[in-house]
């Protein structure tokens, strides 16, 4: 018989993920709105861990998917004010990922094996240009989109 596992239910993890992820994103967007009304762009950040449902990441994944849902809704609502809102889901070797790799090397290696380009992206060289594109007029006809900056690891279908 398969052993059933429970999702993480510690309140502290949910409060941390939603407080620093979802609520911070929402508050930033609300603060930016008056300055962007008439023409502007917002780029939020999602996560492949949320899109694929990475085990042990219930709180984090839920907050990231809430950000993705908020992004799509606000993209539709704020389009009338000429504000574009998109989301980037990076797989980048940030300080946090480096700490995770050190603490859980087997999980890191397993994740790395799923990346067709064979490496985690660099935040500056790989992810920042995608964000710059979304903030520029070169993407003036894009809104409500999720762009995967993950070396091909995760697919949206």
C-alpha positions as CSV (number, residue, x, y, z in Angstrom):
1,X,0.0,0.0,0.0
2,X,1.2,3.5,-0.8
3,X,1.9,5.7,2.1
4,X,-0.1,8.9,2.0
5,X,1.9,12.1,2.6
6,X,0.5,15.3,4.0
7,X,1.3,18.7,2.7
8,X,3.2,21.0,5.0
9,X,0.7,22.7,7.3
10,X,2.9,24.8,9.6
11,X,1.3,28.2,9.8
12,X,4.7,29.9,10.0
13,X,5.7,28.6,6.5
14,X,2.3,29.7,5.0
15,X,2.6,33.2,6.6
16,X,6.2,33.6,5.4
17,X,5.4,32.5,1.9
18,X,2.3,34.6,1.5
19,X,3.6,37.6,3.5
20,X,6.9,37.9,1.6
21,X,5.7,36.6,-1.7
22,X,2.1,37.3,-2.5
23,X,1.3,40.2,-0.2
24,X,4.6,42.0,-1.1
25,X,3.8,41.6,-4.8
26,X,0.3,42.8,-4.4
27,X,1.4,45.8,-2.3
28,X,4.1,46.7,-4.9
29,X,1.6,46.6,-7.7
30,X,-0.9,48.8,-5.9
31,X,1.8,51.3,-5.1
32,X,3.1,51.3,-8.7
33,X,-0.4,51.6,-10.3
34,X,-0.8,55.4,-10.1
35,X,2.7,55.9,-11.5
36,X,2.1,53.5,-14.4
37,X,-1.4,54.6,-15.4
38,X,-1.4,55.6,-19.0
39,X,1.5,53.4,-19.9
40,X,3.8,51.0,-18.1
41,X,4.8,47.5,-17.3
42,X,5.1,45.3,-14.3
43,X,7.1,42.0,-14.1
44,X,6.3,39.6,-11.3
45,X,8.1,36.5,-10.4
46,X,6.7,33.0,-10.3
47,X,8.4,29.6,-9.9
48,X,8.6,26.3,-11.8
49,X,8.3,24.6,-8.4
50,X,4.8,25.9,-8.3
51,X,3.9,25.1,-11.9
52,X,5.0,21.5,-11.5
53,X,3.9,21.0,-7.9
54,X,7.3,20.3,-6.4
55,X,6.9,18.0,-3.3
56,X,7.6,19.7,0.0
57,X,6.9,23.1,-1.4
58,X,3.2,23.5,-0.6
59,X,3.4,27.0,1.0
60,X,5.9,28.4,-1.4
61,X,4.2,27.0,-4.5
62,X,0.8,28.2,-3.4
63,X,2.1,31.7,-2.9
64,X,3.8,31.7,-6.3
65,X,0.7,30.4,-8.1
66,X,-1.4,33.0,-6.3
67,X,1.0,35.6,-7.7
68,X,0.6,34.1,-11.2
69,X,-3.2,34.2,-10.8
70,X,-3.1,37.8,-9.6
71,X,-0.8,38.7,-12.5
72,X,-3.3,37.3,-15.1
73,X,-6.3,39.1,-13.5
74,X,-4.6,42.4,-13.1
75,X,-3.2,42.2,-16.7
76,X,-6.8,42.1,-17.8
77,X,-8.1,44.7,-15.5
78,X,-5.3,47.2,-16.0
79,X,-5.0,46.8,-19.7
80,X,-7.5,49.6,-20.1
81,X,-5.0,51.9,-18.4
82,X,-2.2,50.7,-20.8
83,X,-0.4,48.8,-18.0
84,X,1.1,45.5,-19.0
85,X,1.6,42.8,-16.3
86,X,3.6,39.6,-17.0
87,X,5.4,37.0,-14.9
88,X,8.8,35.4,-15.2
89,X,9.4,32.0,-13.7
90,X,13.2,31.7,-13.4
91,X,15.4,28.7,-12.5
92,X,18.5,30.7,-11.5
93,X,21.5,30.2,-9.3
94,X,20.6,32.8,-6.7
95,X,22.1,33.0,-3.2
96,X,19.0,31.1,-2.0
97,X,19.3,28.4,-4.5
98,X,23.1,28.1,-3.7
99,X,22.2,27.6,0.0
100,X,19.6,25.0,-0.9
101,X,22.1,23.2,-3.2
102,X,24.6,23.1,-0.3
103,X,21.9,21.8,2.2
104,X,20.3,19.3,-0.2
105,X,22.9,18.4,-2.8
106,X,20.9,15.3,-4.0
107,X,17.8,17.4,-4.7
108,X,19.9,20.0,-6.4
109,X,21.5,17.4,-8.7
110,X,18.1,15.9,-9.5
111,X,16.8,19.3,-10.4
112,X,19.8,20.1,-12.5
113,X,19.4,16.8,-14.5
114,X,15.9,18.1,-15.6
115,X,17.3,21.2,-17.3
116,X,17.9,20.6,-21.0
117,X,20.5,23.4,-21.1
118,X,22.4,21.7,-18.4
119,X,22.7,24.5,-15.8
120,X,20.8,26.8,-13.6
121,X,20.6,30.3,-15.1
122,X,22.5,33.3,-14.0
123,X,20.3,36.0,-12.5
124,X,22.1,38.8,-14.3
125,X,23.0,37.2,-17.6
126,X,20.1,35.0,-18.2
127,X,17.0,36.3,-16.3
128,X,17.6,40.1,-16.2
129,X,17.5,40.4,-20.0
130,X,14.1,38.7,-20.1
131,X,12.8,41.1,-17.4
132,X,14.3,44.1,-19.3
133,X,12.5,42.9,-22.5
134,X,9.2,42.7,-20.7
135,X,9.7,46.2,-19.3
136,X,10.6,47.6,-22.7
137,X,8.4,48.7,-25.6
138,X,9.7,45.7,-27.5
139,X,7.0,43.7,-25.6
140,X,4.3,46.3,-25.9
141,X,1.8,43.7,-27.1
142,X,2.4,41.2,-24.3
143,X,0.4,41.1,-21.1
144,X,-0.8,38.4,-18.7
145,X,1.9,36.0,-19.9
146,X,4.2,33.6,-18.0
147,X,7.7,33.4,-19.4
148,X,9.8,30.4,-18.3
149,X,13.4,31.4,-17.8
150,X,14.5,27.9,-16.8
151,X,16.7,26.4,-19.4
152,X,13.7,24.3,-20.7
153,X,13.1,22.5,-17.4
154,X,9.4,23.2,-17.2
155,X,6.8,23.5,-19.9
156,X,3.4,25.3,-19.8
157,X,0.8,23.5,-21.9
